[in-house]
Amino acid sequence: MKRFLIERDIPGIGAMSIVELCGASRASNQAVNELSPNIQWQHSYVADNKAFCIYHADSEDTIHKHAELSGIPATKITEVSQIIDPLTANN
């Protein structure tokens, strides 16, 4: 599967309570279950009016279907070609 970074414009998400964020997580999980095994949610970063989410999926189309099913917008979808971290320097 390919790795994708999904940028989601969600006004006020950074100020949402954990209960509100749990609702969004449940919606995402339900969509993942419907589209399984073609998609996996890894994690998300929440900041101000955006969420940045990392998903594994077979295609960008599956990411769009997930957004439609979950009701969570996918403003920008970018396929991740490489991952680097501090250990990359040791190669």
mmCIF file as gemmi writes it, N, C-alpha and C atoms, coordinates in Angstrom:
data_model
loop_
_atom_site.group_PDB
_atom_site.id
_atom_site.type_symbol
_atom_site.label_atom_id
_atom_site.label_alt_id
_atom_site.label_comp_id
_atom_site.label_asym_id
_atom_site.label_entity_id
_atom_site.label_seq_id
_atom_site.pdbx_PDB_ins_code
_atom_site.Cartn_x
_atom_site.Cartn_y
_atom_site.Cartn_z
_atom_site.occupancy
_atom_site.B_iso_or_equiv
_atom_site.pdbx_formal_charge
_atom_site.auth_seq_id
_atom_site.auth_asym_id
_atom_site.pdbx_PDB_model_num
ATOM 1 N N . MET Axp A 1 ? 0.833 -1.188 0 1 0 ? 1 A 1
ATOM 2 C CA . MET Axp A 1 ? 0 0 0 1 0 ? 1 A 1
ATOM 3 C C . MET Axp A 1 ? 0.875 1.248 0 1 0 ? 1 A 1
ATOM 4 N N . LYS Axp A 2 ? 0.317 2.311 -0.494 1 0 ? 2 A 1
ATOM 5 C CA . LYS Axp A 2 ? 1.019 3.593 -0.539 1 0 ? 2 A 1
ATOM 6 C C . LYS Axp A 2 ? 0.706 4.376 0.733 1 0 ? 2 A 1
ATOM 7 N N . ARG Axp A 3 ? 1.591 5.3 1.069 1 0 ? 3 A 1
ATOM 8 C CA . ARG Axp A 3 ? 1.385 6.174 2.23 1 0 ? 3 A 1
ATOM 9 C C . ARG Axp A 3 ? 0.957 7.547 1.726 1 0 ? 3 A 1
ATOM 10 N N . PHE Axp A 4 ? -0.047 8.138 2.401 1 0 ? 4 A 1
ATOM 11 C CA . PHE Axp A 4 ? -0.551 9.444 2.017 1 0 ? 4 A 1
ATOM 12 C C . PHE Axp A 4 ? -0.593 10.383 3.217 1 0 ? 4 A 1
ATOM 13 N N . LEU Axp A 5 ? -0.326 11.646 2.933 1 0 ? 5 A 1
ATOM 14 C CA . LEU Axp A 5 ? -0.529 12.727 3.898 1 0 ? 5 A 1
ATOM 15 C C . LEU Axp A 5 ? -1.786 13.458 3.444 1 0 ? 5 A 1
ATOM 16 N N . ILE Axp A 6 ? -2.78 13.521 4.316 1 0 ? 6 A 1
ATOM 17 C CA . ILE Axp A 6 ? -4.031 14.201 3.982 1 0 ? 6 A 1
ATOM 18 C C . ILE Axp A 6 ? -4.124 15.456 4.833 1 0 ? 6 A 1
ATOM 19 N N . GLU Axp A 7 ? -4.246 16.594 4.167 1 0 ? 7 A 1
ATOM 20 C CA . GLU Axp A 7 ? -4.451 17.868 4.842 1 0 ? 7 A 1
ATOM 21 C C . GLU Axp A 7 ? -5.949 18.128 4.848 1 0 ? 7 A 1
ATOM 22 N N . ARG Axp A 8 ? -6.472 18.368 6.042 1 0 ? 8 A 1
ATOM 23 C CA . ARG Axp A 8 ? -7.91 18.571 6.183 1 0 ? 8 A 1
ATOM 24 C C . ARG Axp A 8 ? -8.165 19.954 6.793 1 0 ? 8 A 1
ATOM 25 N N . ASP Axp A 9 ? -8.913 20.793 6.094 1 0 ? 9 A 1
ATOM 26 C CA . ASP Axp A 9 ? -9.322 22.09 6.625 1 0 ? 9 A 1
ATOM 27 C C . ASP Axp A 9 ? -10.592 21.88 7.44 1 0 ? 9 A 1
ATOM 28 N N . ILE Axp A 10 ? -10.473 22.043 8.754 1 0 ? 10 A 1
ATOM 29 C CA . ILE Axp A 10 ? -11.6 21.857 9.665 1 0 ? 10 A 1
ATOM 30 C C . ILE Axp A 10 ? -11.588 23.013 10.651 1 0 ? 10 A 1
ATOM 31 N N . PRO Axp A 11 ? -12.394 24.049 10.401 1 0 ? 11 A 1
ATOM 32 C CA . PRO Axp A 11 ? -12.382 25.223 11.274 1 0 ? 11 A 1
ATOM 33 C C . PRO Axp A 11 ? -12.581 24.851 12.745 1 0 ? 11 A 1
ATOM 34 N N . GLY Axp A 12 ? -11.674 25.343 13.594 1 0 ? 12 A 1
ATOM 35 C CA . GLY Axp A 12 ? -11.787 25.152 15.031 1 0 ? 12 A 1
ATOM 36 C C . GLY Axp A 12 ? -11.355 23.806 15.561 1 0 ? 12 A 1
ATOM 37 N N . ILE Axp A 13 ? -10.815 22.927 14.725 1 0 ? 13 A 1
ATOM 38 C CA . ILE Axp A 13 ? -10.473 21.585 15.213 1 0 ? 13 A 1
ATOM 39 C C . ILE Axp A 13 ? -9.451 21.621 16.348 1 0 ? 13 A 1
ATOM 40 N N . GLY Axp A 14 ? -8.544 22.599 16.304 1 0 ? 14 A 1
ATOM 41 C CA . GLY Axp A 14 ? -7.527 22.683 17.351 1 0 ? 14 A 1
ATOM 42 C C . GLY Axp A 14 ? -8.089 22.997 18.728 1 0 ? 14 A 1
ATOM 43 N N . ALA Axp A 15 ? -9.282 23.549 18.78 1 0 ? 15 A 1
ATOM 44 C CA . ALA Axp A 15 ? -9.925 23.888 20.053 1 0 ? 15 A 1
ATOM 45 C C . ALA Axp A 15 ? -10.979 22.863 20.454 1 0 ? 15 A 1
ATOM 46 N N . MET Axp A 16 ? -11.142 21.802 19.677 1 0 ? 16 A 1
ATOM 47 C CA . MET Axp A 16 ? -12.166 20.8 19.996 1 0 ? 16 A 1
ATOM 48 C C . MET Axp A 16 ? -11.78 20.012 21.235 1 0 ? 16 A 1
ATOM 49 N N . SER Axp A 17 ? -12.783 19.59 21.965 1 0 ? 17 A 1
ATOM 50 C CA . SER Axp A 17 ? -12.566 18.759 23.148 1 0 ? 17 A 1
ATOM 51 C C . SER Axp A 17 ? -12.212 17.345 22.717 1 0 ? 17 A 1
ATOM 52 N N . ILE Axp A 18 ? -11.715 16.573 23.652 1 0 ? 18 A 1
ATOM 53 C CA . ILE Axp A 18 ? -11.382 15.178 23.359 1 0 ? 18 A 1
ATOM 54 C C . ILE Axp A 18 ? -12.648 14.401 22.963 1 0 ? 18 A 1
ATOM 55 N N . VAL Axp A 19 ? -13.785 14.774 23.531 1 0 ? 19 A 1
ATOM 56 C CA . VAL Axp A 19 ? -15.048 14.108 23.178 1 0 ? 19 A 1
ATOM 57 C C . VAL Axp A 19 ? -15.388 14.375 21.713 1 0 ? 19 A 1
ATOM 58 N N . GLU Axp A 20 ? -15.221 15.611 21.257 1 0 ? 20 A 1
ATOM 59 C CA . GLU Axp A 20 ? -15.484 15.944 19.856 1 0 ? 20 A 1
ATOM 60 C C . GLU Axp A 20 ? -14.502 15.226 18.937 1 0 ? 20 A 1
ATOM 61 N N . LEU Axp A 21 ? -13.236 15.168 19.335 1 0 ? 21 A 1
ATOM 62 C CA . LEU Axp A 21 ? -12.234 14.473 18.528 1 0 ? 21 A 1
ATOM 63 C C . LEU Axp A 21 ? -12.509 12.973 18.489 1 0 ? 21 A 1
ATOM 64 N N . CYS Axp A 22 ? -13.04 12.422 19.575 1 0 ? 22 A 1
ATOM 65 C CA . CYS Axp A 22 ? -13.406 11.002 19.586 1 0 ? 22 A 1
ATOM 66 C C . CYS Axp A 22 ? -14.492 10.728 18.564 1 0 ? 22 A 1
ATOM 67 N N . GLY Axp A 23 ? -15.423 11.657 18.401 1 0 ? 23 A 1
ATOM 68 C CA . GLY Axp A 23 ? -16.477 11.502 17.401 1 0 ? 23 A 1
ATOM 69 C C . GLY Axp A 23 ? -15.901 11.448 15.994 1 0 ? 23 A 1
ATOM 70 N N . ALA Axp A 24 ? -14.943 12.317 15.719 1 0 ? 24 A 1
ATOM 71 C CA . ALA Axp A 24 ? -14.284 12.311 14.411 1 0 ? 24 A 1
ATOM 72 C C . ALA Axp A 24 ? -13.516 11.004 14.209 1 0 ? 24 A 1
ATOM 73 N N . SER Axp A 25 ? -12.86 10.544 15.257 1 0 ? 25 A 1
ATOM 74 C CA . SER Axp A 25 ? -12.115 9.284 15.174 1 0 ? 25 A 1
ATOM 75 C C . SER Axp A 25 ? -13.051 8.117 14.879 1 0 ? 25 A 1
ATOM 76 N N . ARG Axp A 26 ? -14.201 8.104 15.526 1 0 ? 26 A 1
ATOM 77 C CA . ARG Axp A 26 ? -15.17 7.035 15.275 1 0 ? 26 A 1
ATOM 78 C C . ARG Axp A 26 ? -15.652 7.056 13.829 1 0 ? 26 A 1
ATOM 79 N N . ALA Axp A 27 ? -15.912 8.264 13.304 1 0 ? 27 A 1
ATOM 80 C CA . ALA Axp A 27 ? -16.357 8.381 11.91 1 0 ? 27 A 1
ATOM 81 C C . ALA Axp A 27 ? -15.28 7.855 10.964 1 0 ? 27 A 1
ATOM 82 N N . SER Axp A 28 ? -14.024 8.186 11.252 1 0 ? 28 A 1
ATOM 83 C CA . SER Axp A 28 ? -12.925 7.695 10.421 1 0 ? 28 A 1
ATOM 84 C C . SER Axp A 28 ? -12.826 6.176 10.512 1 0 ? 28 A 1
ATOM 85 N N . ASN Axp A 29 ? -12.894 5.644 11.724 1 0 ? 29 A 1
ATOM 86 C CA . ASN Axp A 29 ? -12.785 4.195 11.908 1 0 ? 29 A 1
ATOM 87 C C . ASN Axp A 29 ? -13.904 3.445 11.188 1 0 ? 29 A 1
ATOM 88 N N . GLN Axp A 30 ? -15.123 3.99 11.205 1 0 ? 30 A 1
ATOM 89 C CA . GLN Axp A 30 ? -16.233 3.344 10.521 1 0 ? 30 A 1
ATOM 90 C C . GLN Axp A 30 ? -15.984 3.294 9.007 1 0 ? 30 A 1
ATOM 91 N N . ALA Axp A 31 ? -15.464 4.407 8.463 1 0 ? 31 A 1
ATOM 92 C CA . ALA Axp A 31 ? -15.16 4.44 7.025 1 0 ? 31 A 1
ATOM 93 C C . ALA Axp A 31 ? -14.032 3.474 6.696 1 0 ? 31 A 1
ATOM 94 N N . VAL Axp A 32 ? -13.013 3.402 7.545 1 0 ? 32 A 1
ATOM 95 C CA . VAL Axp A 32 ? -11.908 2.461 7.343 1 0 ? 32 A 1
ATOM 96 C C . VAL Axp A 32 ? -12.452 1.033 7.329 1 0 ? 32 A 1
ATOM 97 N N . ASN Axp A 33 ? -13.352 0.725 8.261 1 0 ? 33 A 1
ATOM 98 C CA . ASN Axp A 33 ? -13.928 -0.624 8.311 1 0 ? 33 A 1
ATOM 99 C C . ASN Axp A 33 ? -14.684 -0.961 7.033 1 0 ? 33 A 1
ATOM 100 N N . GLU Axp A 34 ? -15.402 0.014 6.475 1 0 ? 34 A 1
ATOM 101 C CA . GLU Axp A 34 ? -16.143 -0.222 5.236 1 0 ? 34 A 1
ATOM 102 C C . GLU Axp A 34 ? -15.22 -0.441 4.048 1 0 ? 34 A 1
ATOM 103 N N . LEU Axp A 35 ? -14.079 0.24 4.052 1 0 ? 35 A 1
ATOM 104 C CA . LEU Axp A 35 ? -13.157 0.182 2.91 1 0 ? 35 A 1
ATOM 105 C C . LEU Axp A 35 ? -12.028 -0.84 3.098 1 0 ? 35 A 1
ATOM 106 N N . SER Axp A 36 ? -11.987 -1.46 4.253 1 0 ? 36 A 1
ATOM 107 C CA . SER Axp A 36 ? -10.939 -2.422 4.56 1 0 ? 36 A 1
ATOM 108 C C . SER Axp A 36 ? -10.978 -3.57 3.563 1 0 ? 36 A 1
ATOM 109 N N . PRO Axp A 37 ? -9.857 -4.089 3.16 1 0 ? 37 A 1
ATOM 110 C CA . PRO Axp A 37 ? -8.48 -3.896 3.622 1 0 ? 37 A 1
ATOM 111 C C . PRO Axp A 37 ? -7.699 -2.86 2.813 1 0 ? 37 A 1
ATOM 112 N N . ASN Axp A 38 ? -8.382 -1.993 2.08 1 0 ? 38 A 1
ATOM 113 C CA . ASN Axp A 38 ? -7.703 -1.072 1.173 1 0 ? 38 A 1
ATOM 114 C C . ASN Axp A 38 ? -7.189 0.207 1.816 1 0 ? 38 A 1
ATOM 115 N N . ILE Axp A 39 ? -7.4 0.38 3.125 1 0 ? 39 A 1
ATOM 116 C CA . ILE Axp A 39 ? -6.976 1.603 3.789 1 0 ? 39 A 1
ATOM 117 C C . ILE Axp A 39 ? -6.707 1.326 5.263 1 0 ? 39 A 1
ATOM 118 N N . GLN Axp A 40 ? -5.721 2.037 5.805 1 0 ? 40 A 1
ATOM 119 C CA . GLN Axp A 40 ? -5.399 1.983 7.237 1 0 ? 40 A 1
ATOM 120 C C . GLN Axp A 40 ? -5.075 3.397 7.696 1 0 ? 40 A 1
ATOM 121 N N . TRP Axp A 41 ? -5.618 3.787 8.833 1 0 ? 41 A 1
ATOM 122 C CA . TRP Axp A 41 ? -5.315 5.089 9.425 1 0 ? 41 A 1
ATOM 123 C C . TRP Axp A 41 ? -4.159 4.895 10.393 1 0 ? 41 A 1
ATOM 124 N N . GLN Axp A 42 ? -3.093 5.662 10.216 1 0 ? 42 A 1
ATOM 125 C CA . GLN Axp A 42 ? -1.94 5.57 11.104 1 0 ? 42 A 1
ATOM 126 C C . GLN Axp A 42 ? -2.067 6.518 12.291 1 0 ? 42 A 1
ATOM 127 N N . HIS Axp A 43 ? -2.172 7.813 12.032 1 0 ? 43 A 1
ATOM 128 C CA . HIS Axp A 43 ? -2.35 8.808 13.092 1 0 ? 43 A 1
ATOM 129 C C . HIS Axp A 43 ? -2.602 10.17 12.452 1 0 ? 43 A 1
ATOM 130 N N . SER Axp A 44 ? -2.949 11.134 13.293 1 0 ? 44 A 1
ATOM 131 C CA . SER Axp A 44 ? -3.221 12.487 12.811 1 0 ? 44 A 1
ATOM 132 C C . SER Axp A 44 ? -2.625 13.508 13.762 1 0 ? 44 A 1
ATOM 133 N N . TYR Axp A 45 ? -2.261 14.647 13.205 1 0 ? 45 A 1
ATOM 134 C CA . TYR Axp A 45 ? -1.801 15.801 13.971 1 0 ? 45 A 1
ATOM 135 C C . TYR Axp A 45 ? -2.88 16.867 13.873 1 0 ? 45 A 1
ATOM 136 N N . VAL Axp A 46 ? -3.283 17.413 15.005 1 0 ? 46 A 1
ATOM 137 C CA . VAL Axp A 46 ? -4.333 18.426 15.045 1 0 ? 46 A 1
ATOM 138 C C . VAL Axp A 46 ? -3.699 19.752 15.439 1 0 ? 46 A 1
ATOM 139 N N . ALA Axp A 47 ? -3.958 20.795 14.629 1 0 ? 47 A 1
ATOM 140 C CA . ALA Axp A 47 ? -3.382 22.104 14.892 1 0 ? 47 A 1
ATOM 141 C C . ALA Axp A 47 ? -4.305 23.183 14.341 1 0 ? 47 A 1
ATOM 142 N N . ASP Axp A 48 ? -4.711 24.104 15.198 1 0 ? 48 A 1
ATOM 143 C CA . ASP Axp A 48 ? -5.487 25.269 14.797 1 0 ? 48 A 1
ATOM 144 C C . ASP Axp A 48 ? -6.713 24.859 13.977 1 0 ? 48 A 1
ATOM 145 N N . ASN Axp A 49 ? -6.736 25.159 12.697 1 0 ? 49 A 1
ATOM 146 C CA . ASN Axp A 49 ? -7.891 24.874 11.841 1 0 ? 49 A 1
ATOM 147 C C . ASN Axp A 49 ? -7.624 23.763 10.83 1 0 ? 49 A 1
ATOM 148 N N . LYS Axp A 50 ? -6.651 22.906 11.147 1 0 ? 50 A 1
ATOM 149 C CA . LYS Axp A 50 ? -6.274 21.829 10.226 1 0 ? 50 A 1
ATOM 150 C C . LYS Axp A 50 ? -5.973 20.544 10.984 1 0 ? 50 A 1
ATOM 151 N N . ALA Axp A 51 ? -6.148 19.45 10.272 1 0 ? 51 A 1
ATOM 152 C CA . ALA Axp A 51 ? -5.65 18.163 10.733 1 0 ? 51 A 1
ATOM 153 C C . ALA Axp A 51 ? -4.774 17.623 9.607 1 0 ? 51 A 1
ATOM 154 N N . PHE Axp A 52 ? -3.677 17.008 9.982 1 0 ? 52 A 1
ATOM 155 C CA . PHE Axp A 52 ? -2.75 16.389 9.034 1 0 ? 52 A 1
ATOM 156 C C . PHE Axp A 52 ? -2.728 14.903 9.376 1 0 ? 52 A 1
ATOM 157 N N . CYS Axp A 53 ? -3.198 14.086 8.451 1 0 ? 53 A 1
ATOM 158 C CA . CYS Axp A 53 ? -3.422 12.674 8.733 1 0 ? 53 A 1
ATOM 159 C C . CYS Axp A 53 ? -2.538 11.792 7.853 1 0 ? 53 A 1
ATOM 160 N N . ILE Axp A 54 ? -2.039 10.734 8.448 1 0 ? 54 A 1
ATOM 161 C CA . ILE Axp A 54 ? -1.239 9.75 7.724 1 0 ? 54 A 1
ATOM 162 C C . ILE Axp A 54 ? -2.074 8.484 7.566 1 0 ? 54 A 1
ATOM 163 N N . TYR Axp A 55 ? -2.264 8.097 6.31 1 0 ? 55 A 1
ATOM 164 C CA . TYR Axp A 55 ? -3.019 6.884 5.972 1 0 ? 55 A 1
ATOM 165 C C . TYR Axp A 55 ? -2.189 6.034 5.02 1 0 ? 55 A 1
ATOM 166 N N . HIS Axp A 56 ? -2.387 4.731 5.092 1 0 ? 56 A 1
ATOM 167 C CA . HIS Axp A 56 ? -1.913 3.794 4.08 1 0 ? 56 A 1
ATOM 168 C C . HIS Axp A 56 ? -3.148 3.422 3.269 1 0 ? 56 A 1
ATOM 169 N N . ALA Axp A 57 ? -3.027 3.466 1.961 1 0 ? 57 A 1
ATOM 170 C CA . ALA Axp A 57 ? -4.158 3.109 1.105 1 0 ? 57 A 1
ATOM 171 C C . ALA Axp A 57 ? -3.647 2.595 -0.232 1 0 ? 57 A 1
ATOM 172 N N . ASP Axp A 58 ? -4.513 1.871 -0.93 1 0 ? 58 A 1
ATOM 173 C CA . ASP Axp A 58 ? -4.129 1.344 -2.229 1 0 ? 58 A 1
ATOM 174 C C . ASP Axp A 58 ? -4.131 2.42 -3.314 1 0 ? 58 A 1
ATOM 175 N N . SER Axp A 59 ? -4.885 3.521 -3.088 1 0 ? 59 A 1
ATOM 176 C CA . SER Axp A 59 ? -4.943 4.576 -4.102 1 0 ? 59 A 1
ATOM 177 C C . SER Axp A 59 ? -5.487 5.869 -3.496 1 0 ? 59 A 1
ATOM 178 N N . GLU Axp A 60 ? -5.291 6.945 -4.235 1 0 ? 60 A 1
ATOM 179 C CA . GLU Axp A 60 ? -5.852 8.235 -3.829 1 0 ? 60 A 1
ATOM 180 C C . GLU Axp A 60 ? -7.376 8.178 -3.869 1 0 ? 60 A 1
ATOM 181 N N . ASP Axp A 61 ? -7.926 7.417 -4.794 1 0 ? 61 A 1
ATOM 182 C CA . ASP Axp A 61 ? -9.373 7.272 -4.887 1 0 ? 61 A 1
ATOM 183 C C . ASP Axp A 61 ? -9.955 6.716 -3.589 1 0 ? 61 A 1
ATOM 184 N N . THR Axp A 62 ? -9.268 5.781 -2.972 1 0 ? 62 A 1
ATOM 185 C CA . THR Axp A 62 ? -9.735 5.221 -1.705 1 0 ? 62 A 1
ATOM 186 C C . THR Axp A 62 ? -9.742 6.29 -0.617 1 0 ? 62 A 1
ATOM 187 N N . ILE Axp A 63 ? -8.764 7.182 -0.635 1 0 ? 63 A 1
ATOM 188 C CA . ILE Axp A 63 ? -8.733 8.296 0.326 1 0 ? 63 A 1
ATOM 189 C C . ILE Axp A 63 ? -9.959 9.188 0.111 1 0 ? 63 A 1
ATOM 190 N N . HIS Axp A 64 ? -10.291 9.466 -1.134 1 0 ? 64 A 1
ATOM 191 C CA . HIS Axp A 64 ? -11.48 10.277 -1.431 1 0 ? 64 A 1
ATOM 192 C C . HIS Axp A 64 ? -12.757 9.572 -0.95 1 0 ? 64 A 1
ATOM 193 N N . LYS Axp A 65 ? -12.841 8.266 -1.156 1 0 ? 65 A 1
ATOM 194 C CA . LYS Axp A 65 ? -14.009 7.513 -0.692 1 0 ? 65 A 1
ATOM 195 C C . LYS Axp A 65 ? -14.112 7.57 0.828 1 0 ? 65 A 1
ATOM 196 N N . HIS Axp A 66 ? -12.968 7.469 1.503 1 0 ? 66 A 1
ATOM 197 C CA . HIS Axp A 66 ? -12.957 7.56 2.965 1 0 ? 66 A 1
ATOM 198 C C . HIS Axp A 66 ? -13.486 8.918 3.419 1 0 ? 66 A 1
ATOM 199 N N . ALA Axp A 67 ? -13.035 9.992 2.771 1 0 ? 67 A 1
ATOM 200 C CA . ALA Axp A 67 ? -13.495 11.339 3.13 1 0 ? 67 A 1
ATOM 201 C C . ALA Axp A 67 ? -15.005 11.453 2.951 1 0 ? 67 A 1
ATOM 202 N N . GLU Axp A 68 ? -15.507 10.893 1.871 1 0 ? 68 A 1
ATOM 203 C CA . GLU Axp A 68 ? -16.947 10.938 1.596 1 0 ? 68 A 1
ATOM 204 C C . GLU Axp A 68 ? -17.73 10.155 2.647 1 0 ? 68 A 1
ATOM 205 N N . LEU Axp A 69 ? -17.291 8.95 2.96 1 0 ? 69 A 1
ATOM 206 C CA . LEU Axp A 69 ? -17.994 8.113 3.933 1 0 ? 69 A 1
ATOM 207 C C . LEU Axp A 69 ? -17.937 8.677 5.351 1 0 ? 69 A 1
ATOM 208 N N . SER Axp A 70 ? -16.785 9.236 5.722 1 0 ? 70 A 1
ATOM 209 C CA . SER Axp A 70 ? -16.6 9.729 7.089 1 0 ? 70 A 1
ATOM 210 C C . SER Axp A 70 ? -17.177 11.122 7.3 1 0 ? 70 A 1
ATOM 211 N N . GLY Axp A 71 ? -17.351 11.872 6.206 1 0 ? 71 A 1
ATOM 212 C CA . GLY Axp A 71 ? -17.79 13.25 6.333 1 0 ? 71 A 1
ATOM 213 C C . GLY Axp A 71 ? -16.68 14.186 6.764 1 0 ? 71 A 1
ATOM 214 N N . ILE Axp A 72 ? -15.442 13.714 6.684 1 0 ? 72 A 1
ATOM 215 C CA . ILE Axp A 72 ? -14.273 14.512 7.064 1 0 ? 72 A 1
ATOM 216 C C . ILE Axp A 72 ? -13.574 14.934 5.775 1 0 ? 72 A 1
ATOM 217 N N . PRO Axp A 73 ? -13.458 16.235 5.517 1 0 ? 73 A 1
ATOM 218 C CA . PRO Axp A 73 ? -12.918 16.688 4.234 1 0 ? 73 A 1
ATOM 219 C C . PRO Axp A 73 ? -11.456 16.301 4.027 1 0 ? 73 A 1
ATOM 220 N N . ALA Axp A 74 ? -11.122 16.03 2.793 1 0 ? 74 A 1
ATOM 221 C CA . ALA Axp A 74 ? -9.732 15.8 2.396 1 0 ? 74 A 1
ATOM 222 C C . ALA Axp A 74 ? -9.356 16.948 1.459 1 0 ? 74 A 1
ATOM 223 N N . THR Axp A 75 ? -8.836 18.014 2.036 1 0 ? 75 A 1
ATOM 224 C CA . THR Axp A 75 ? -8.55 19.23 1.283 1 0 ? 75 A 1
ATOM 225 C C . THR Axp A 75 ? -7.411 19.026 0.291 1 0 ? 75 A 1
ATOM 226 N N . LYS Axp A 76 ? -6.366 18.347 0.741 1 0 ? 76 A 1
ATOM 227 C CA . LYS Axp A 76 ? -5.207 18.086 -0.115 1 0 ? 76 A 1
ATOM 228 C C . LYS Axp A 76 ? -4.668 16.706 0.222 1 0 ? 76 A 1
ATOM 229 N N . ILE Axp A 77 ? -4.419 15.908 -0.806 1 0 ? 77 A 1
ATOM 230 C CA . ILE Axp A 77 ? -3.887 14.552 -0.63 1 0 ? 77 A 1
ATOM 231 C C . ILE Axp A 77 ? -2.542 14.487 -1.34 1 0 ? 77 A 1
ATOM 232 N N . THR Axp A 78 ? -1.516 14.076 -0.596 1 0 ? 78 A 1
ATOM 233 C CA . THR Axp A 78 ? -0.178 13.979 -1.151 1 0 ? 78 A 1
ATOM 234 C C . THR Axp A 78 ? 0.379 12.586 -0.883 1 0 ? 78 A 1
ATOM 235 N N . GLU Axp A 79 ? 0.81 11.911 -1.938 1 0 ? 79 A 1
ATOM 236 C CA . GLU Axp A 79 ? 1.457 10.619 -1.743 1 0 ? 79 A 1
ATOM 237 C C . GLU Axp A 79 ? 2.861 10.859 -1.195 1 0 ? 79 A 1
ATOM 238 N N . VAL Axp A 80 ? 3.223 10.111 -0.163 1 0 ? 80 A 1
ATOM 239 C CA . VAL Axp A 80 ? 4.541 10.228 0.468 1 0 ? 80 A 1
ATOM 240 C C . VAL Axp A 80 ? 5.493 9.285 -0.259 1 0 ? 80 A 1
ATOM 241 N N . SER Axp A 81 ? 6.593 9.852 -0.791 1 0 ? 81 A 1
ATOM 242 C CA . SER Axp A 81 ? 7.533 9.029 -1.553 1 0 ? 81 A 1
ATOM 243 C C . SER Axp A 81 ? 8.669 8.471 -0.696 1 0 ? 81 A 1
ATOM 244 N N . GLN Axp A 82 ? 9.021 9.182 0.36 1 0 ? 82 A 1
ATOM 245 C CA . GLN Axp A 82 ? 10.122 8.753 1.235 1 0 ? 82 A 1
ATOM 246 C C . GLN Axp A 82 ? 9.841 9.21 2.66 1 0 ? 82 A 1
ATOM 247 N N . ILE Axp A 83 ? 10.449 8.525 3.612 1 0 ? 83 A 1
ATOM 248 C CA . ILE Axp A 83 ? 10.409 8.944 5.009 1 0 ? 83 A 1
ATOM 249 C C . ILE Axp A 83 ? 11.853 9.059 5.479 1 0 ? 83 A 1
ATOM 250 N N . ILE Axp A 84 ? 12.167 10.181 6.077 1 0 ? 84 A 1
ATOM 251 C CA . ILE Axp A 84 ? 13.485 10.336 6.699 1 0 ? 84 A 1
ATOM 252 C C . ILE Axp A 84 ? 13.293 10.713 8.161 1 0 ? 84 A 1
ATOM 253 N N . ASP Axp A 85 ? 14.288 10.401 8.95 1 0 ? 85 A 1
ATOM 254 C CA . ASP Axp A 85 ? 14.285 10.756 10.367 1 0 ? 85 A 1
ATOM 255 C C . ASP Axp A 85 ? 15.734 10.883 10.821 1 0 ? 85 A 1
ATOM 256 N N . PRO Axp A 86 ? 15.995 11.151 12.088 1 0 ? 86 A 1
ATOM 257 C CA . PRO Axp A 86 ? 17.385 11.319 12.524 1 0 ? 86 A 1
ATOM 258 C C . PRO Axp A 86 ? 18.286 10.131 12.195 1 0 ? 86 A 1
ATOM 259 N N . LEU Axp A 87 ? 17.731 8.922 12.15 1 0 ? 87 A 1
ATOM 260 C CA . LEU Axp A 87 ? 18.549 7.747 11.867 1 0 ? 87 A 1
ATOM 261 C C . LEU Axp A 87 ? 18.975 7.662 10.417 1 0 ? 87 A 1
ATOM 262 N N . THR Axp A 88 ? 18.296 8.406 9.533 1 0 ? 88 A 1
ATOM 263 C CA . THR Axp A 88 ? 18.672 8.429 8.12 1 0 ? 88 A 1
ATOM 264 C C . THR Axp A 88 ? 20.109 8.9 7.959 1 0 ? 88 A 1
ATOM 265 N N . ALA Axp A 89 ? 20.567 9.764 8.843 1 0 ? 89 A 1
ATOM 266 C CA . ALA Axp A 89 ? 21.923 10.291 8.779 1 0 ? 89 A 1
ATOM 267 C C . ALA Axp A 89 ? 22.975 9.209 8.968 1 0 ? 89 A 1
ATOM 268 N N . ASN Axp A 90 ? 22.581 8.069 9.535 1 0 ? 90 A 1
ATOM 269 C CA . ASN Axp A 90 ? 23.524 6.983 9.791 1 0 ? 90 A 1
ATOM 270 C C . ASN Axp A 90 ? 23.753 6.086 8.585 1 0 ? 90 A 1
ATOM 271 N N . ASN Axp A 91 ? 23.043 6.306 7.5 1 0 ? 91 A 1
ATOM 272 C CA . ASN Axp A 91 ? 23.204 5.466 6.306 1 0 ? 91 A 1
ATOM 273 C C . ASN Axp A 91 ? 24.432 5.845 5.518 1 0 ? 91 A 1
